[in-house]
Amino acid sequence: MEKTSNKNTLAPSTILGVSIEVTVLIHGYSILMVVFNALRLLAFKK
């Protein structure tokens, strides 16, 4: 599982001057992507 995706989106968007509201939204959606990917992997049957 990739736990670093949250850090990979939060820091660059802040450094690039994106407003804090948009940065928080990006961070929240990246967390959802990680959770849905984990659920998808759990549901995967060989």
C-alpha positions in Angstrom: 0.0 0.0 0.0 1.3 3.4 -0.8 1.1 5.7 2.2 3.3 8.4 0.8 0.8 9.7 -1.8 -0.6 12.1 0.8 2.7 13.7 1.4 3.4 13.7 -2.4 0.4 15.8 -3.0 0.3 18.1 0.0 3.8 19.5 0.1 4.2 20.3 -3.7 0.8 22.0 -3.9 1.6 24.2 -1.0 5.1 25.1 -2.4 3.6 25.9 -5.8 1.4 28.5 -4.2 -2.0 26.8 -4.5 -4.4 28.2 -1.9 -4.7 26.3 1.3 -8.4 25.4 0.6 -7.5 23.7 -2.7 -4.5 22.0 -1.0 -6.8 20.6 1.7 -9.1 19.3 -1.0 -6.3 17.7 -2.9 -5.0 16.1 0.3 -8.5 14.8 1.1 -9.1 13.3 -2.3 -5.7 11.6 -2.3 -6.6 9.9 1.0 -9.8 8.7 -0.6 -7.9 7.3 -3.5 -5.6 5.3 -1.2 -8.6 4.0 0.8 -10.5 3.0 -2.3 -7.4 1.3 -3.8 -7.0 -0.7 -0.5 -10.6 -1.7 -0.7 -10.2 -2.8 -4.3 -7.2 -4.9 -3.4 -9.0 -6.5 -0.5 -11.9 -7.4 -2.8 -9.6 -8.9 -5.4 -10.0 -12.6 -5.8 -7.4 -14.7 -7.5 
